[in-house]
Amino acid sequence: MERLLLYALALCLGPSHAQLCPPRCTCQNLSPSLAVLCARAGLLFVPGLLDRRTAELRLTDNFIAAVRRRDFANMTRLVHLTLSRNAIRQLVPFAFADLRGLRALHLDGNRLPAIGAQQLRGLPNLRHLILGNNQLQAVAPGAFDDFAGTLEDLDLSYNNLARLPWETIRRLSNVNSLSLDHNLIAHVPQGVFANLHKLARLDMTSNRLKKIPPDPLFLRLPVYAKSKGSPLSSLVLSFGGNPLHCNCELLWLRRLAREDDLETCASPPELLGKYFWSVPEEEFVCQLPVITHHTGRLVVTEGQAATLRCRGAGDPEPAVHWLSPEGKLVANGSRTLAYENGSLEILVAAVQDAGAFTCVASNAAGEATASVELQVSPLPQLADGTRPPAPGPSDILTSAKAGANGSATPRDGGVLASELSASSALIRWVPPRPGPGVRMYQIQYNSSSDETLVYRMIPPPSRAFLVKDLAAGRAYDLCVLAVYDDGATALTATRPLGCVRFSTQPGSPQCRSLHAHFLGGTMIIIIGGIIVASVLLFIIILMIRYKVHDGNKKAQVSNVCSQTNGGQPPASRAQDGADDRARELNGVAPSKDCEKGLATRGQEAGAGETPSPRRRKWSRTSLDLQSKCPVPGRAEEQAPPEAVPPMGERRRASEWTDVKI
């Protein structure tokens, strides 16, 4: 029984002391340490079954995409970690925090876009950091702080770095090899390598460097182009593949005693394509700067902005700075802005600013100067001794957004908004403490829905100002500044007195506008309906008149019989016979019909109508009237009784030709 218990205990304790090797990996027991080799294993993640005694871990040529915090937890004995040629895009913060004994970290051949300030924390003994052949575009300033004093080899080659944390590189006092080649670096600060006393290899090949500033390191050590055959106490410097501008700024480098490494000049044009080390020293020349354009004389009103412009040209391109009329250097301040293109902007001009400003353009060959006259006209005096407000900019360049509540909440003491309406607000402020004399007050404000700042200049005796022309129902941020004379710079300075946040009362212009739009649309619909109804009515009237006229025309033609065809339609003859028989049976006297017929014929005769001699139309009515009703005065024209056929007798068409009417 005791043997069985001992066997079970051995099975339980055995795996804890046995070697744990991940699947598809090779483990080498180098007592007391362990090496785990997982190259080309098709891994998607860092293996989880890793022995904590592992000293070397190689995970090259896999498909690992991220390094997590728990992947290397408690692996304090790990000395060498290789993650080269994977697909790593993400390093979580403090991913290597437990690797305090790590000396070499290889992350080359991955897809890292940037190195943050906390991704490489917890590596106080790191000596070799290989980050080449990634997609790095930025390195945080504090990324190398934990191992700045121990790092010996830093490789940042084959990336997309345009800038580097140069202040951190200055502190790499123990670095021996620095690889910055095949990047987008265009500028190297002067003296950045001065404290790198152990630096033996500096590679800046294939960047965008036009010049390399002189550095004490290059002057105290012999410089070589290749490490082969160079002594230990020397510097191997590689800077080929850069668009070098071969002028006097590179003359110090040309004077270094080193062999030709086929570096070439990219400019100026006369030295394009020539080998750097074969160009004579006398051809490394610079040109004196020349002022090509500057403001001659500028006149502004007190409180307005003044912009002084100056441009220079030379080889190398000169830097431009300004001197005040008192000869002091003018730099960026609360009221002045100096731009890289040579312009100087005075945001709020004062009478004391008037004078001759000096533009200085300087480069390595010398300097050139030009004078710009500034004249500041004072504000006119009013009857009460004050000055009217004048618009002018301020030194506050960023605007603050209003809060959601929209109440008149003071953000700084001394400024209050009251008597709020839909389009105005009364601003009150407390005058500044005893100090320099205030020349004027400046109010600036903006709406929550508009980034444009609005400025107002207020005379110095004022303590309140009514801001008008505000939009209804909007939140505003407003600040009040005091403009005074600064004795230190001989210029006018500003001091903020406070800010306030308020909202105007809501209005109803949108409702009125909506009502106007509704009324206008209704009128358009009504007028359009009237026009359509009128057109339809006109069409109906035309149709009715056309139908009536057509009916009358058919009725007139139906009772007409042509004399040439000799007869009437059968239906008409039948109807005439029926009418004659009805008159014989009823004994109707035709006296009235005769009178009507005579009257009708009189009207036709009066109308002056003359029938055509070739074709005459006779109606049955006219024939009956001629046979039965004698016409006075025309007895000679009456037909004999024997010419008219008896009642009820019908003749053929050929027999009607002998009848006289």
FIRO-112310 format. One record per residue (C-alpha): y, x, z. Coordinates in steps of 0.05 Angstrom, whole numbers. Layout:
# FIRO-112310
+--------+--------+--------+
|     c2 |     c1 |     c3 |
+--------+--------+--------+
|      Y |      X |      Z |
...
+--------+--------+--------+
***
This chain:
# FIRO-112310
+--------+--------+--------+
|     c2 |     c1 |     c3 |
+--------+--------+--------+
|      0 |      0 |      0 |
|     48 |     57 |     16 |
|     33 |     89 |    -51 |
|     53 |     25 |    -88 |
|    119 |     22 |    -50 |
|    134 |     95 |    -66 |
|    119 |     83 |   -140 |
|    165 |     23 |   -143 |
|    220 |     62 |   -109 |
|    212 |    118 |   -159 |
|    219 |     69 |   -217 |
|    283 |     41 |   -187 |
|    315 |    108 |   -172 |
|    289 |    144 |   -233 |
|    338 |    118 |   -286 |
|    398 |    135 |   -242 |
|    379 |    208 |   -243 |
|    352 |    209 |   -314 |
|    395 |    228 |   -373 |
|    431 |    168 |   -406 |
|    439 |    179 |   -481 |
|    470 |    125 |   -525 |
|    429 |    100 |   -584 |
|    436 |    139 |   -650 |
|    467 |    197 |   -612 |
|    442 |    266 |   -594 |
|    449 |    291 |   -523 |
|    446 |    365 |   -504 |
|    435 |    381 |   -432 |
|    475 |    444 |   -418 |
|    464 |    444 |   -343 |
|    504 |    427 |   -304 |
|    544 |    394 |   -361 |
|    522 |    349 |   -418 |
|    543 |    346 |   -491 |
|    538 |    279 |   -529 |
|    540 |    284 |   -605 |
|    550 |    217 |   -641 |
|    576 |    241 |   -708 |
|    562 |    195 |   -768 |
|    527 |    144 |   -725 |
|    562 |     83 |   -755 |
|    594 |     64 |   -688 |
|    645 |      9 |   -684 |
|    663 |     21 |   -611 |
|    660 |     77 |   -561 |
|    589 |     75 |   -532 |
|    584 |     43 |   -464 |
|    523 |     81 |   -438 |
|    556 |    148 |   -428 |
|    535 |    196 |   -374 |
|    593 |    211 |   -327 |
|    571 |    284 |   -327 |
|    589 |    290 |   -401 |
|    634 |    350 |   -415 |
|    637 |    345 |   -491 |
|    637 |    281 |   -531 |
|    640 |    281 |   -607 |
|    651 |    214 |   -641 |
|    672 |    239 |   -710 |
|    662 |    202 |   -776 |
|    651 |    132 |   -747 |
|    687 |     66 |   -753 |
|    720 |     60 |   -685 |
|    784 |     20 |   -691 |
|    812 |     19 |   -620 |
|    807 |     58 |   -556 |
|    806 |     15 |   -494 |
|    822 |     30 |   -422 |
|    749 |     24 |   -398 |
|    719 |     67 |   -454 |
|    730 |    132 |   -415 |
|    735 |    106 |   -344 |
|    713 |    155 |   -289 |
|    695 |    209 |   -339 |
|    730 |    263 |   -299 |
|    686 |    320 |   -324 |
|    702 |    309 |   -397 |
|    733 |    372 |   -426 |
|    730 |    363 |   -501 |
|    738 |    295 |   -536 |
|    735 |    289 |   -612 |
|    753 |    223 |   -645 |
|    769 |    252 |   -714 |
|    760 |    213 |   -779 |
|    753 |    143 |   -751 |
|    795 |     81 |   -764 |
|    834 |     81 |   -699 |
|    897 |     39 |   -702 |
|    907 |     23 |   -629 |
|    911 |     65 |   -566 |
|    921 |     22 |   -505 |
|    968 |     50 |   -452 |
|    933 |     97 |   -403 |
|    871 |     98 |   -446 |
|    857 |    171 |   -424 |
|    884 |    164 |   -353 |
|    818 |    184 |   -320 |
|    808 |    247 |   -363 |
|    846 |    294 |   -317 |
|    802 |    352 |   -337 |
|    809 |    342 |   -412 |
|    833 |    404 |   -450 |
|    824 |    385 |   -523 |
|    838 |    318 |   -555 |
|    826 |    309 |   -630 |
|    854 |    245 |   -661 |
|    864 |    270 |   -732 |
|    843 |    231 |   -793 |
|    858 |    162 |   -763 |
|    909 |    107 |   -776 |
|    955 |    112 |   -716 |
|   1025 |     85 |   -734 |
|   1062 |    113 |   -674 |
|   1053 |    147 |   -607 |
|   1084 |    110 |   -548 |
|   1108 |    137 |   -482 |
|   1046 |    114 |   -443 |
|    989 |    123 |   -491 |
|    976 |    196 |   -473 |
|    989 |    190 |   -399 |
|    942 |    222 |   -348 |
|    926 |    287 |   -385 |
|    958 |    341 |   -341 |
|    912 |    397 |   -366 |
|    913 |    383 |   -441 |
|    920 |    445 |   -483 |
|    902 |    424 |   -554 |
|    929 |    359 |   -584 |
|    911 |    346 |   -657 |
|    946 |    286 |   -688 |
|    947 |    308 |   -760 |
|    932 |    264 |   -821 |
|    951 |    198 |   -789 |
|   1005 |    148 |   -808 |
|   1053 |    167 |   -753 |
|   1125 |    145 |   -764 |
|   1151 |    156 |   -693 |
|   1135 |    194 |   -630 |
|   1167 |    169 |   -565 |
|   1211 |    219 |   -528 |
|   1167 |    219 |   -466 |
|   1099 |    220 |   -501 |
|   1084 |    293 |   -484 |
|   1115 |    296 |   -415 |
|   1049 |    300 |   -376 |
|   1026 |    364 |   -412 |
|   1091 |    395 |   -436 |
|   1079 |    457 |   -393 |
|   1005 |    467 |   -412 |
|   1001 |    449 |   -485 |
|    983 |    508 |   -530 |
|    969 |    476 |   -597 |
|   1006 |    416 |   -626 |
|    988 |    390 |   -695 |
|   1031 |    334 |   -725 |
|   1020 |    352 |   -798 |
|   1008 |    303 |   -856 |
|   1045 |    244 |   -826 |
|   1108 |    204 |   -842 |
|   1153 |    232 |   -788 |
|   1227 |    235 |   -804 |
|   1248 |    250 |   -732 |
|   1215 |    285 |   -674 |
|   1227 |    284 |   -599 |
|   1264 |    351 |   -602 |
|   1282 |    349 |   -529 |
|   1208 |    347 |   -511 |
|   1192 |    402 |   -560 |
|   1244 |    446 |   -527 |
|   1202 |    443 |   -463 |
|   1136 |    464 |   -495 |
|   1143 |    533 |   -463 |
|   1068 |    549 |   -469 |
|   1058 |    527 |   -541 |
|   1028 |    579 |   -588 |
|   1020 |    540 |   -653 |
|   1065 |    484 |   -678 |
|   1046 |    448 |   -743 |
|   1100 |    403 |   -771 |
|   1084 |    410 |   -844 |
|   1079 |    354 |   -896 |
|   1126 |    305 |   -862 |
|   1195 |    276 |   -878 |
|   1236 |    320 |   -831 |
|   1306 |    332 |   -859 |
|   1341 |    362 |   -798 |
|   1324 |    413 |   -745 |
|   1372 |    421 |   -687 |
|   1400 |    490 |   -676 |
|   1367 |    530 |   -621 |
|   1309 |    481 |   -611 |
|   1257 |    538 |   -612 |
|   1296 |    586 |   -567 |
|   1253 |    574 |   -505 |
|   1186 |    576 |   -541 |
|   1172 |    648 |   -522 |
|   1097 |    644 |   -537 |
|   1105 |    612 |   -606 |
|   1066 |    652 |   -657 |
|   1059 |    602 |   -714 |
|   1110 |    552 |   -740 |
|   1093 |    512 |   -802 |
|   1148 |    469 |   -833 |
|   1120 |    468 |   -904 |
|   1134 |    409 |   -950 |
|   1189 |    372 |   -913 |
|   1259 |    353 |   -934 |
|   1296 |    411 |   -903 |
|   1357 |    436 |   -940 |
|   1374 |    488 |   -888 |
|   1342 |    520 |   -827 |
|   1392 |    534 |   -772 |
|   1392 |    604 |   -742 |
|   1351 |    609 |   -679 |
|   1347 |    666 |   -628 |
|   1271 |    663 |   -633 |
|   1273 |    686 |   -706 |
|   1318 |    744 |   -689 |
|   1279 |    774 |   -632 |
|   1210 |    771 |   -665 |
|   1187 |    799 |   -732 |
|   1176 |    742 |   -780 |
|   1117 |    740 |   -827 |
|   1094 |    692 |   -881 |
|   1019 |    696 |   -866 |
|    980 |    705 |   -802 |
|    931 |    753 |   -836 |
|    951 |    824 |   -820 |
|   1010 |    804 |   -775 |
|   1014 |    835 |   -706 |
|   1004 |    794 |   -643 |
|   1077 |    798 |   -622 |
|   1104 |    766 |   -686 |
|   1121 |    699 |   -715 |
|   1088 |    669 |   -776 |
|   1139 |    624 |   -807 |
|   1123 |    578 |   -866 |
|   1178 |    536 |   -897 |
|   1158 |    531 |   -971 |
|   1161 |    466 |  -1008 |
|   1229 |    446 |   -981 |
|   1291 |    432 |  -1023 |
|   1329 |    492 |   -996 |
|   1403 |    496 |  -1009 |
|   1414 |    570 |  -1018 |
|   1484 |    582 |   -992 |
|   1514 |    623 |   -935 |
|   1479 |    580 |   -883 |
|   1412 |    611 |   -903 |
|   1438 |    681 |   -908 |
|   1410 |    698 |   -839 |
|   1340 |    678 |   -862 |
|   1347 |    718 |   -926 |
|   1363 |    780 |   -885 |
|   1297 |    776 |   -847 |
|   1248 |    830 |   -866 |
|   1187 |    794 |   -893 |
|   1147 |    792 |   -957 |
|   1158 |    742 |  -1012 |
|   1121 |    676 |  -1000 |
|   1145 |    642 |  -1064 |
|   1197 |    597 |  -1031 |
|   1247 |    572 |  -1082 |
|   1318 |    546 |  -1083 |
|   1333 |    474 |  -1102 |
|   1409 |    480 |  -1103 |
|   1463 |    498 |  -1121 |
|   1451 |    489 |  -1195 |
|   1460 |    562 |  -1213 |
|   1403 |    581 |  -1165 |
|   1356 |    524 |  -1182 |
|   1284 |    547 |  -1187 |
|   1297 |    619 |  -1166 |
|   1252 |    651 |  -1114 |
|   1286 |    652 |  -1046 |
|   1270 |    724 |  -1030 |
|   1291 |    750 |  -1098 |
|   1362 |    721 |  -1097 |
|   1413 |    775 |  -1078 |
|   1449 |    765 |  -1012 |
|   1517 |    763 |  -1046 |
|   1497 |    700 |  -1082 |
|   1487 |    662 |  -1016 |
|   1559 |    639 |  -1014 |
|   1597 |    578 |   -988 |
|   1659 |    544 |  -1013 |
|   1720 |    529 |   -971 |
|   1731 |    455 |   -956 |
|   1785 |    416 |   -992 |
|   1817 |    350 |   -971 |
|   1806 |    306 |  -1032 |
|   1834 |    240 |  -1005 |
|   1873 |    219 |   -944 |
|   1921 |    164 |   -922 |
|   1993 |    185 |   -933 |
|   2034 |    139 |   -889 |
|   2011 |     77 |   -853 |
|   2056 |     23 |   -822 |
|   2026 |    -29 |   -775 |
|   2052 |    -77 |   -723 |
|   2040 |    -66 |   -649 |
|   1974 |    -97 |   -629 |
|   1942 |    -94 |   -698 |
|   1887 |    -47 |   -722 |
|   1903 |     18 |   -758 |
|   1852 |     55 |   -802 |
|   1865 |    127 |   -822 |
|   1823 |    154 |   -879 |
|   1806 |    225 |   -897 |
|   1754 |    256 |   -944 |
|   1736 |    328 |   -955 |
|   1693 |    368 |  -1003 |
|   1661 |    436 |  -1000 |
|   1596 |    475 |   -996 |
|   1566 |    458 |   -949 |
|   1595 |    388 |   -941 |
|   1650 |    392 |   -888 |
|   1652 |    352 |   -824 |
|   1716 |    314 |   -810 |
|   1750 |    304 |   -742 |
|   1819 |    281 |   -720 |
|   1874 |    308 |   -675 |
|   1926 |    263 |   -642 |
|   2001 |    276 |   -649 |
|   1997 |    314 |   -583 |
|   1943 |    360 |   -611 |
|   1885 |    329 |   -572 |
|   1817 |    316 |   -603 |
|   1807 |    241 |   -617 |
|   1736 |    218 |   -604 |
|   1701 |    151 |   -597 |
|   1729 |    111 |   -540 |
|   1746 |     41 |   -517 |
|   1800 |     35 |   -570 |
|   1783 |     87 |   -623 |
|   1724 |     95 |   -670 |
|   1711 |    158 |   -711 |
|   1663 |    149 |   -769 |
|   1619 |    200 |   -804 |
|   1655 |    187 |   -870 |
|   1719 |    215 |   -841 |
|   1755 |    150 |   -823 |
|   1789 |    138 |   -756 |
|   1801 |     67 |   -733 |
|   1850 |     50 |   -677 |
|   1830 |    -19 |   -655 |
|   1895 |    -38 |   -619 |
|   1956 |      1 |   -642 |
|   2012 |     15 |   -593 |
|   2082 |     42 |   -602 |
|   2062 |    107 |   -567 |
|   2008 |    119 |   -620 |
|   2061 |    131 |   -673 |
|   2064 |    202 |   -700 |
|   2029 |    251 |   -745 |
|   1953 |    251 |   -739 |
|   1917 |    313 |   -766 |
|   1853 |    308 |   -807 |
|   1810 |    372 |   -801 |
|   1753 |    384 |   -850 |
|   1710 |    445 |   -831 |
|   1646 |    478 |   -854 |
|   1614 |    547 |   -849 |
|   1666 |    577 |   -896 |
|   1728 |    552 |   -860 |
|   1771 |    490 |   -852 |
|   1825 |    449 |   -886 |
|   1877 |    403 |   -855 |
|   1920 |    344 |   -876 |
|   1973 |    304 |   -840 |
|   1973 |    227 |   -836 |
|   2036 |    192 |   -812 |
|   2026 |    130 |   -770 |
|   2085 |     84 |   -756 |
|   2077 |     27 |   -706 |
|   2130 |    -28 |   -708 |
|   2143 |    -61 |   -640 |
|   2137 |   -136 |   -631 |
|   2203 |   -174 |   -638 |
|   2237 |   -196 |   -574 |
|   2246 |   -271 |   -560 |
|   2305 |   -305 |   -526 |
|   2270 |   -304 |   -458 |
|   2255 |   -229 |   -463 |
|   2181 |   -238 |   -480 |
|   2144 |   -221 |   -543 |
|   2105 |   -271 |   -585 |
|   2029 |   -264 |   -591 |
|   2003 |   -223 |   -649 |
|   1931 |   -221 |   -674 |
|   1892 |   -157 |   -664 |
|   1821 |   -131 |   -655 |
|   1790 |   -108 |   -590 |
|   1743 |    -53 |   -568 |
|   1689 |   -104 |   -550 |
|   1644 |   -101 |   -611 |
|   1586 |   -145 |   -588 |
|   1592 |   -219 |   -573 |
|   1556 |   -255 |   -517 |
|   1523 |   -321 |   -529 |
|   1540 |   -382 |   -488 |
|   1493 |   -413 |   -440 |
|   1457 |   -478 |   -448 |
|   1495 |   -516 |   -394 |
|   1562 |   -506 |   -428 |
|   1603 |   -511 |   -364 |
|   1665 |   -469 |   -350 |
|   1626 |   -415 |   -312 |
|   1664 |   -350 |   -298 |
|   1621 |   -290 |   -314 |
|   1670 |   -241 |   -283 |
|   1722 |   -254 |   -231 |
|   1794 |   -269 |   -248 |
|   1787 |   -315 |   -309 |
|   1782 |   -391 |   -307 |
|   1779 |   -446 |   -361 |
|   1807 |   -514 |   -344 |
|   1834 |   -577 |   -377 |
|   1778 |   -577 |   -427 |
|   1785 |   -625 |   -486 |
|   1751 |   -633 |   -553 |
|   1796 |   -581 |   -587 |
|   1831 |   -540 |   -532 |
|   1822 |   -505 |   -466 |
|   1872 |   -476 |   -416 |
|   1855 |   -405 |   -397 |
|   1882 |   -375 |   -332 |
|   1873 |   -304 |   -305 |
|   1893 |   -262 |   -247 |
|   1938 |   -202 |   -262 |
|   1906 |   -133 |   -252 |
|   1915 |    -93 |   -189 |
|   1974 |    -46 |   -183 |
|   1966 |     10 |   -233 |
|   1991 |     28 |   -303 |
|   2041 |    -20 |   -333 |
|   2010 |    -75 |   -375 |
|   2038 |    -79 |   -445 |
|   2003 |   -143 |   -466 |
|   1941 |   -185 |   -454 |
|   1887 |   -196 |   -505 |
|   1842 |   -257 |   -509 |
|   1779 |   -256 |   -551 |
|   1727 |   -311 |   -558 |
|   1672 |   -337 |   -603 |
|   1630 |   -399 |   -610 |
|   1556 |   -404 |   -594 |
|   1542 |   -420 |   -667 |
|   1588 |   -368 |   -698 |
|   1587 |   -292 |   -691 |
|   1660 |   -283 |   -712 |
|   1707 |   -262 |   -657 |
|   1776 |   -293 |   -653 |
|   1833 |   -253 |   -622 |
|   1899 |   -273 |   -589 |
|   1954 |   -226 |   -563 |
|   1993 |   -252 |   -503 |
|   2059 |   -226 |   -475 |
|   2054 |   -188 |   -408 |
|   2090 |   -240 |   -363 |
|   2040 |   -295 |   -382 |
|   1985 |   -316 |   -334 |
|   1956 |   -374 |   -375 |
|   1945 |   -391 |   -448 |
|   1925 |   -455 |   -483 |
|   1871 |   -440 |   -534 |
|   1873 |   -491 |   -591 |
|   1836 |   -506 |   -655 |
|   1768 |   -507 |   -620 |
|   1708 |   -544 |   -647 |
|   1684 |   -605 |   -608 |
|   1619 |   -602 |   -570 |
|   1610 |   -526 |   -575 |
|   1600 |   -471 |   -523 |
|   1647 |   -412 |   -522 |
|   1649 |   -343 |   -490 |
|   1719 |   -318 |   -475 |
|   1744 |   -252 |   -446 |
|   1813 |   -229 |   -425 |
|   1834 |   -156 |   -429 |
|   1896 |   -119 |   -406 |
|   1927 |    -69 |   -455 |
|   1961 |    -11 |   -420 |
|   1982 |     61 |   -431 |
|   1930 |    115 |   -418 |
|   1964 |    178 |   -395 |
|   1901 |    221 |   -403 |
|   1894 |    210 |   -478 |
|   1966 |    191 |   -494 |
|   1938 |    128 |   -527 |
|   1937 |     55 |   -508 |
|   1874 |     34 |   -471 |
|   1845 |    -33 |   -450 |
|   1817 |    -59 |   -385 |
|   1774 |   -122 |   -381 |
|   1800 |   -173 |   -330 |
|   1741 |   -220 |   -335 |
|   1703 |   -268 |   -379 |
|   1688 |   -343 |   -375 |
|   1638 |   -389 |   -408 |
|   1657 |   -461 |   -424 |
|   1641 |   -519 |   -471 |
|   1690 |   -566 |   -505 |
|   1682 |   -641 |   -499 |
|   1641 |   -676 |   -552 |
|   1678 |   -715 |   -606 |
|   1658 |   -768 |   -656 |
|   1681 |   -743 |   -724 |
|   1610 |   -749 |   -750 |
|   1607 |   -823 |   -733 |
|   1672 |   -837 |   -769 |
|   1649 |   -797 |   -828 |
|   1583 |   -835 |   -829 |
|   1621 |   -902 |   -827 |
|   1665 |   -880 |   -885 |
|   1605 |   -859 |   -925 |
|   1570 |   -925 |   -911 |
|   1632 |   -966 |   -931 |
|   1641 |   -926 |   -995 |
|   1568 |   -935 |  -1015 |
|   1571 |  -1010 |  -1002 |
|   1633 |  -1018 |  -1046 |
|   1600 |   -979 |  -1102 |
|   1538 |  -1024 |  -1099 |
|   1581 |  -1088 |  -1100 |
|   1623 |  -1066 |  -1159 |
|   1561 |  -1045 |  -1197 |
|   1528 |  -1113 |  -1184 |
|   1589 |  -1150 |  -1210 |
|   1590 |  -1109 |  -1274 |
|   1515 |  -1121 |  -1286 |
|   1522 |  -1196 |  -1274 |
|   1581 |  -1201 |  -1322 |
|   1543 |  -1165 |  -1376 |
|   1482 |  -1211 |  -1367 |
|   1526 |  -1274 |  -1369 |
|   1560 |  -1251 |  -1433 |
|   1492 |  -1239 |  -1466 |
|   1468 |  -1309 |  -1446 |
|   1531 |  -1342 |  -1475 |
|   1522 |  -1306 |  -1540 |
|   1449 |  -1328 |  -1544 |
|   1467 |  -1401 |  -1531 |
|   1522 |  -1401 |  -1584 |
|   1475 |  -1370 |  -1635 |
|   1421 |  -1423 |  -1623 |
|   1471 |  -1480 |  -1629 |
|   1501 |  -1454 |  -1694 |
|   1432 |  -1443 |  -1724 |
|   1411 |  -1516 |  -1707 |
|   1472 |  -1545 |  -1740 |
|   1461 |  -1506 |  -1803 |
|   1389 |  -1530 |  -1810 |
|   1410 |  -1603 |  -1800 |
|   1462 |  -1599 |  -1856 |
|   1413 |  -1569 |  -1906 |
|   1355 |  -1619 |  -1892 |
|   1391 |  -1679 |  -1924 |
|   1415 |  -1645 |  -1987 |
|   1377 |  -1655 |  -2052 |
|   1390 |  -1613 |  -2113 |
|   1407 |  -1650 |  -2178 |
|   1372 |  -1599 |  -2220 |
|   1304 |  -1607 |  -2188 |
|   1309 |  -1683 |  -2198 |
|   1278 |  -1707 |  -2133 |
|   1273 |  -1702 |  -2059 |
|   1216 |  -1679 |  -2015 |
|   1162 |  -1731 |  -2006 |
|   1179 |  -1739 |  -1933 |
|   1252 |  -1753 |  -1950 |
|   1234 |  -1804 |  -2004 |
|   1186 |  -1840 |  -1958 |
|   1240 |  -1842 |  -1905 |
|   1291 |  -1871 |  -1955 |
|   1243 |  -1925 |  -1977 |
|   1230 |  -1945 |  -1906 |
|   1304 |  -1950 |  -1892 |
|   1315 |  -1995 |  -1954 |
|   1259 |  -2043 |  -1935 |
|   1287 |  -2048 |  -1864 |
|   1355 |  -2068 |  -1891 |
|   1325 |  -2122 |  -1937 |
|   1285 |  -2153 |  -1881 |
|   1340 |  -2153 |  -1830 |
|   1395 |  -2173 |  -1877 |
|   1443 |  -2122 |  -1852 |
|   1510 |  -2124 |  -1886 |
|   1531 |  -2056 |  -1911 |
|   1604 |  -2070 |  -1902 |
|   1612 |  -2023 |  -1842 |
|   1571 |  -1969 |  -1876 |
|   1614 |  -1975 |  -1937 |
|   1676 |  -1967 |  -1897 |
|   1648 |  -1906 |  -1862 |
|   1625 |  -1877 |  -1928 |
|   1692 |  -1888 |  -1961 |
|   1727 |  -1856 |  -1903 |
|   1681 |  -1797 |  -1906 |
|   1692 |  -1789 |  -1980 |
|   1766 |  -1794 |  -1970 |
|   1763 |  -1737 |  -1921 |
|   1722 |  -1695 |  -1968 |
|   1771 |  -1709 |  -2025 |
|   1829 |  -1692 |  -1979 |
|   1797 |  -1626 |  -1963 |
|   1804 |  -1607 |  -2036 |
|   1732 |  -1588 |  -2047 |
|   1713 |  -1586 |  -2121 |
|   1639 |  -1589 |  -2137 |
|   1611 |  -1541 |  -2187 |
|   1602 |  -1571 |  -2257 |
|   1535 |  -1538 |  -2267 |
|   1502 |  -1558 |  -2203 |
|   1519 |  -1620 |  -2164 |
|   1486 |  -1643 |  -2101 |
|   1477 |  -1716 |  -2089 |
|   1456 |  -1745 |  -2024 |
|   1419 |  -1810 |  -2017 |
|   1476 |  -1837 |  -1976 |
|   1528 |  -1825 |  -2030 |
|   1484 |  -1859 |  -2082 |
|   1475 |  -1920 |  -2039 |
|   1549 |  -1924 |  -2025 |
|   1565 |  -1919 |  -2099 |
|   1517 |  -1975 |  -2116 |
|   1536 |  -2023 |  -2061 |
|   1608 |  -2007 |  -2042 |
|   1661 |  -2013 |  -2097 |
|   1717 |  -1963 |  -2095 |
|   1785 |  -1992 |  -2111 |
|   1822 |  -1960 |  -2169 |
|   1759 |  -1928 |  -2196 |
|   1724 |  -1987 |  -2230 |
|   1718 |  -1949 |  -2295 |
|   1676 |  -1897 |  -2262 |
|   1626 |  -1947 |  -2233 |
|   1559 |  -1946 |  -2266 |
|   1533 |  -2009 |  -2299 |
|   1486 |  -2050 |  -2258 |
|   1430 |  -2036 |  -2305 |
|   1438 |  -1961 |  -2295 |
|   1419 |  -1964 |  -2222 |
|   1345 |  -1974 |  -2210 |
|   1324 |  -2036 |  -2173 |
|   1311 |  -2032 |  -2098 |
|   1244 |  -2005 |  -2083 |
|   1235 |  -1974 |  -2152 |
|   1232 |  -1899 |  -2161 |
|   1243 |  -1859 |  -2225 |
|   1220 |  -1791 |  -2247 |
|   1266 |  -1732 |  -2247 |
|   1277 |  -1736 |  -2322 |
|   1304 |  -1807 |  -2317 |
|   1362 |  -1789 |  -2271 |
|   1400 |  -1753 |  -2325 |
|   1429 |  -1818 |  -2355 |
|   1456 |  -1845 |  -2290 |
|   1531 |  -1842 |  -2283 |
|   1565 |  -1837 |  -2215 |
+--------+--------+--------+
***
